[in-house]
């Protein structure tokens, strides 16, 4: 029995030696476990904290900071809620005070006269200038005065404490060229500034080229830049129907229209947008963009001038330029206007302005020829010579449009 055990131990040692490296000494049990319980020859794995980012969550300092941050957020939210509650309370107090003021105010309390407000704010001066600068246009002037009356009475109500709201001041001007649309827009801007509805009252005139870009991403910056220039005044979009191209769904003008609609709705207290153009085309434009028409509270149609009114416009232009037109000269000009209205490209006051410019030129040529070329009166002319526009100066224009040869007619 003892012999069998010794034999088995010998065979085991022989087997171990057979699988050990060549010439390597056989390790004993003492060498295997001496000073190191790890049978793989290294120290046991020890926790050193590692690089796990979640380890920081176990540190007390980080937990404290997170709790402090959460407490700060709660405190801020509580303070904001208290501020909102206080603001609502102040608003309620103001409303109650206003109601009491209105209840205690006697019905016969003087509110001031309309004329006082008209003169004090300078509105009357602007309306007088409108009458002075524009001949005719009775319906237009009537509508402008109605808008001015609304603004004046609204300001009187505010002075007494009544509730008021900013009225819709966006406008649509429709009519033929030269009927005074731009002039009325300028006057309205000045009236709005006088009444405190516009900071400066200036007028910025824009066309499609000013608002619509030529490639993707170009339209929005251009439109916003023009709006930025017009803030505090009036943005007049001339021939606004060119912004929309019904034949092209990808036309960039639609983007400009959407921006304008947004501004008309959200910035009406700091910007008035006016659109202008021929009436039939503007009506068609509004049919495509109903949101534009519904945001405009003042649709004003500018009628064509009569021939007598156009002669009156020429008189105003001569007065402003310090010229004198004799009665006989007005008769020739009246004949010119009657004939010119029958021809193409007639533009109301613009045609009159062009005619006056040509008449002034004819007068200058005639005066220069008399005194500089022919030496009349020793070359000395009088003040009357420098101010006079005679019938012969308008006759040149009449001859140009009554020429028998149609190819030689001048439609200026």
C-alpha positions in Angstrom: 0.0 0.0 0.0 2.8 2.4 0.9 4.7 1.4 -2.2 1.6 2.2 -4.4 1.4 5.7 -2.9 5.1 6.4 -3.5 4.7 5.2 -7.1 1.8 7.4 -7.8 3.6 10.5 -6.4 6.6 9.8 -8.7 4.4 9.5 -11.7 2.8 12.9 -10.9 6.1 14.6 -10.6 7.3 13.1 -13.8 4.2 14.4 -15.6 4.7 18.0 -14.3 8.3 18.0 -15.4 7.3 16.8 -18.8 5.1 19.9 -19.4 7.5 22.4 -17.9 9.9 24.5 -20.2 13.1 22.8 -21.2 15.6 23.1 -18.4 13.2 25.1 -16.1 13.3 24.0 -12.5 10.2 22.6 -11.1 8.5 25.0 -8.7 7.4 23.6 -5.4 4.4 24.4 -3.4 6.5 26.7 -1.2 7.6 28.7 -4.2 4.0 28.9 -5.7 2.4 30.5 -2.6 5.4 32.2 -1.0 4.4 35.8 -0.3 1.9 36.0 -3.2 -1.6 34.3 -3.0 -2.1 35.0 -6.7 -1.2 31.9 -8.7 -0.6 34.0 -11.8 2.5 35.7 -10.4 1.2 39.3 -9.8 -0.4 41.1 -6.9 -4.2 40.8 -6.5 -6.3 43.6 -8.3 -6.8 46.6 -6.0 -9.5 49.3 -6.4 -7.7 52.6 -7.1 -10.7 54.8 -8.1 -10.3 54.2 -11.9 -11.4 56.7 -14.6 -15.1 56.1 -14.5 -16.8 59.5 -14.8 -19.6 58.4 -12.5 -17.1 58.1 -9.7 -17.3 61.8 -9.1 -21.0 61.4 -8.2 -19.9 59.5 -5.2 -17.9 62.4 -3.8 -19.6 64.4 -1.1 -18.4 67.8 -2.5 -20.0 67.3 -5.9 -23.3 66.3 -4.3 -23.3 69.4 -2.1 -22.8 71.6 -5.1 -25.6 70.0 -7.0 -27.9 70.4 -4.1 -26.9 74.1 -3.8 -27.5 74.7 -7.5 -30.9 73.1 -7.2 -31.8 75.3 -4.2 -30.7 78.4 -6.2 -32.9 77.4 -9.1 -35.9 76.9 -6.8 -35.2 80.3 -5.2 -35.0 82.0 -8.6 -38.3 80.4 -9.7 -39.9 81.5 -6.4 -38.7 85.1 -6.9 -39.9 85.2 -10.5 -43.3 83.9 -9.4 -43.4 86.6 -6.6 -42.5 89.3 -9.2 -45.3 88.2 -11.5 -47.8 88.2 -8.7 -46.6 91.6 -7.6 -46.9 93.0 -11.2 -50.4 91.6 -11.5 -51.3 93.2 -8.2 -50.0 96.5 -9.3 -52.0 96.3 -12.5 -55.1 95.5 -10.5 -54.5 98.4 -8.3 -54.0 100.7 -11.3 -57.2 99.5 -12.9 -59.2 100.0 -9.7 -57.7 103.5 -9.3 -58.6 104.2 -12.9 -62.1 103.0 -12.5 -62.5 105.1 -9.4 -61.1 108.1 -11.2 -63.6 107.6 -14.1 -66.5 107.2 -11.7 -65.6 110.3 -9.7 -65.0 112.4 -12.7 -67.9 114.7 -13.4 -69.5 114.5 -16.8 -69.0 118.2 -17.5 -65.2 117.9 -16.9 -63.5 119.9 -19.7 -61.4 117.8 -22.0 -60.0 120.6 -24.1 -61.1 121.6 -27.6 -60.3 119.7 -30.7 -58.8 122.8 -32.3 -56.4 123.2 -29.3 -55.1 119.7 -29.9 -54.9 120.2 -33.6 -52.8 123.3 -33.3 -50.8 122.2 -30.3 -49.7 119.0 -31.9 -49.0 120.6 -35.2 -51.6 118.5 -37.0 -53.4 121.5 -38.4 -50.1 122.7 -40.0 -49.7 119.4 -41.8 -53.2 119.5 -43.1 -52.8 123.0 -44.3 -49.6 122.1 -46.1 -51.6 119.2 -47.7 -54.1 121.6 -49.0 -51.4 124.0 -50.1 -49.3 121.4 -51.9 -52.0 119.3 -53.5 -54.6 120.6 -55.9 -57.9 118.7 -56.0 -57.9 115.2 -54.5 -60.9 116.1 -52.3 -61.7 112.5 -51.4 -58.1 111.8 -50.4 -57.8 115.0 -48.3 -61.1 114.1 -46.6 -59.9 110.6 -45.7 -56.6 112.0 -44.4 -58.5 114.5 -42.2 -60.7 111.6 -40.9 -57.6 109.7 -39.8 -56.1 112.8 -38.2 -59.4 113.4 -36.3 -59.3 109.8 -35.0 -55.7 110.3 -33.7 -56.6 113.7 -32.1 -59.6 112.4 -30.3 -57.8 109.2 -29.3 -55.1 111.4 -27.6 -57.8 113.4 -25.9 -59.3 110.2 -24.5 -55.9 109.1 -23.2 -55.5 112.4 -21.4 -58.7 111.7 -19.5 -57.8 108.1 -18.7 -60.0 106.3 -21.2 -58.8 103.0 -22.6 -57.3 103.4 -26.0 -55.6 101.1 -28.5 -53.3 101.7 -31.4 -55.6 101.9 -34.5 -54.7 100.1 -37.7 -52.7 102.7 -39.6 -51.5 100.6 -42.5 -52.6 102.1 -45.8 -53.3 101.2 -49.4 -52.9 104.0 -52.0 -54.4 103.1 -55.4 -54.4 105.3 -58.5 -52.6 106.3 -61.7 -49.0 107.7 -61.7 -48.6 111.3 -60.6 -51.8 111.5 -58.5 -49.9 112.4 -55.3 -49.6 109.1 -53.5 -46.0 109.7 -52.3 -46.8 113.2 -51.2 -49.8 112.1 -49.1 -47.6 109.3 -47.6 -45.0 111.9 -46.5 -47.7 114.1 -45.0 -49.2 111.1 -43.1 -45.8 110.2 -41.7 -45.4 113.7 -40.4 -48.9 113.7 -38.9 -48.2 110.4 -37.1 -45.0 111.8 -35.7 -46.8 114.9 -34.4 -49.4 112.7 -32.7 -46.8 110.4 -31.1 -47.7 107.3 -33.2 -44.3 107.4 -35.0 -40.9 108.2 -33.5 -39.6 110.1 -36.6 -42.3 110.1 -39.2 -39.9 109.6 -42.1 -40.9 107.8 -45.3 -38.8 105.0 -46.9 -39.9 104.1 -50.5 -39.2 100.6 -51.6 -39.8 98.6 -54.8 -39.4 94.9 -55.6 -35.7 95.3 -56.3 -35.2 96.7 -52.8 -37.1 93.8 -51.1 -36.6 90.7 -53.2 -33.3 88.9 -53.7 -32.1 86.9 -56.7 -31.1 83.7 -55.0 -32.0 81.5 -52.0 -31.4 83.2 -48.7 -31.0 86.7 -50.2 -34.6 88.0 -49.8 -35.0 87.9 -46.0 -32.0 90.1 -45.3 -32.9 92.6 -47.9 -36.5 92.9 -46.7 -35.5 93.1 -43.1 -32.9 95.8 -43.9 -35.6 98.0 -45.5 -37.9 97.4 -42.6 -35.1 98.4 -40.2 -34.6 101.7 -42.1 -38.3 102.5 -41.9 -38.9 101.7 -38.2 -40.4 104.8 -36.5 -42.0 106.0 -39.8 -43.7 104.7 -42.9 -42.5 102.1 -45.4 -44.1 102.8 -48.8 -44.0 99.8 -51.1 -44.5 101.2 -54.6 -46.2 98.9 -57.2 -46.5 96.2 -54.5 -48.2 93.7 -56.9 -44.8 93.0 -58.4 -43.9 91.2 -55.1 -46.1 88.3 -56.1 -45.7 86.3 -59.2 -48.7 83.9 -59.6 -47.0 82.1 -62.5 -44.0 81.0 -60.4 -44.5 79.2 -57.2 -40.8 79.5 -56.3 -40.7 83.2 -56.7 -38.8 84.8 -53.9 -41.3 87.6 -53.5 -43.6 85.4 -51.5 -40.9 85.3 -48.7 -40.8 89.1 -48.6 -44.6 89.3 -48.4 -44.6 86.9 -45.5 -42.1 89.0 -43.6 -44.1 92.2 -44.3 -47.3 90.5 -43.0 -45.6 89.5 -39.8 -44.3 93.0 -39.2 -47.7 94.5 -40.0 -49.2 92.3 -37.3 -46.6 92.4 -34.6 -44.9 95.9 -35.0 -47.9 98.1 -35.9 -47.1 100.4 -33.0 -43.7 101.3 -34.5 -44.1 101.0 -38.3 -46.8 101.9 -40.8 -46.7 100.0 -44.1 -48.3 101.6 -47.1 -48.7 99.8 -50.4 -49.3 101.7 -53.7 -50.1 101.0 -57.3 -52.7 100.9 -60.1 -56.1 100.1 -58.6 -57.0 97.1 -60.9 -53.6 95.5 -60.2 -53.7 96.1 -56.5 -57.2 94.5 -56.4 -55.8 91.4 -58.1 -52.8 91.4 -55.7 -55.1 91.5 -52.7 -57.1 88.6 -54.1 -53.9 86.5 -54.1 -52.8 87.9 -50.6 -56.0 88.4 -48.6 -54.0 88.6 -45.4 -52.5 91.8 -46.7 -55.8 93.5 -47.4 -57.3 92.5 -44.0 -54.3 94.1 -42.2 -54.8 97.4 -44.0 -57.3 99.7 -42.3 -57.2 102.6 -44.7 -57.8 102.0 -48.4 -57.5 105.3 -50.2 -58.2 105.7 -54.0 -56.5 108.6 -55.8 -58.6 109.8 -58.8 -57.1 111.3 -61.9 -56.9 115.0 -62.1 -59.1 117.1 -64.4 -57.5 119.4 -66.9 -58.4 122.5 -64.8 -56.8 120.9 -61.7 -53.7 120.2 -63.7 -53.5 123.8 -64.7 -53.8 124.6 -61.0 -50.9 122.3 -60.3 -48.8 124.2 -62.8 -49.7 127.4 -61.0 -48.6 125.9 -57.7 -45.3 124.7 -59.2 -44.7 128.2 -60.7 -45.4 129.8 -57.4 -43.0 127.5 -55.5 -40.2 128.2 -58.1 -41.0 132.0 -58.2 -42.1 132.2 -61.8 -44.9 134.2 -63.2 -47.3 132.8 -65.8 -49.5 135.3 -67.6 -53.2 134.6 -68.4 -52.5 134.3 -72.1 -49.8 131.7 -71.3 -52.3 129.7 -69.1 -54.7 129.5 -72.1 -52.0 127.8 -74.2 -51.1 125.5 -71.4 -54.7 124.5 -70.9 -54.9 123.6 -74.6 -51.7 121.6 -74.3 -53.1 119.6 -71.3 -56.4 118.9 -73.1 -54.5 117.5 -76.1 -51.9 115.7 -74.0 -54.5 113.8 -72.0 -55.7 112.1 -75.2 -52.2 110.6 -75.9 -50.4 107.6 -74.3 -48.1 107.7 -71.2 -50.1 110.5 -69.5 -49.1 110.7 -65.8 -51.1 113.5 -64.3 -49.0 115.8 -62.1 -45.7 114.2 -63.4 -46.7 115.2 -67.0 -47.3 118.8 -65.7 -44.0 118.8 -63.9 -42.2 117.7 -67.1 -44.1 120.4 -69.1 -43.1 123.1 -66.6 -39.5 122.0 -66.8 -39.6 122.3 -70.6 -41.4 125.6 -70.5 -38.7 127.0 -68.1 -36.1 125.7 -70.5 -37.8 127.4 -73.4 -38.0 130.7 -71.4 -34.3 130.5 -70.6 -33.4 129.8 -74.2 -35.5 132.7 -75.4 -34.1 135.1 -72.7 -30.5 134.0 -73.4 -31.0 134.6 -77.2 -32.5 138.1 -76.7 -29.8 139.4 -74.3 -26.7 137.3 -74.8 -26.8 136.6 -78.5 -28.7 139.6 -79.9 -27.6 142.0 -77.2 -31.0 143.5 -76.6 -31.0 146.4 -74.1 -27.2 146.3 -74.0 -27.3 142.7 -72.7 -29.1 143.7 -69.5 -32.3 141.9 -68.6 -34.8 142.7 -65.9 -36.3 140.7 -63.0 -39.5 140.3 -65.0 -37.6 138.8 -67.8 -36.1 136.2 -65.5 -39.4 135.3 -63.9 -41.7 135.3 -67.0 -43.0 132.2 -68.7 -44.9 133.3 -71.8 -47.4 131.7 -74.2 -44.6 131.1 -76.7 -42.8 128.8 -74.2 -45.9 126.6 -73.9 -46.6 126.8 -77.7 -43.5 124.8 -78.4 -44.9 121.9 -76.3 -48.3 122.1 -78.0 -46.7 122.0 -81.4 -44.7 118.9 -80.4 -47.9 116.8 -79.7 -50.0 118.2 -82.5 -47.5 117.5 -85.2 -49.0 115.8 -88.3 -46.2 113.3 -88.4 -47.0 110.8 -85.6 -43.4 109.6 -85.5 -42.3 113.0 -84.4 -44.8 113.5 -81.6 -43.1 114.0 -78.2 -45.0 112.5 -75.2 -43.1 114.2 -72.5 
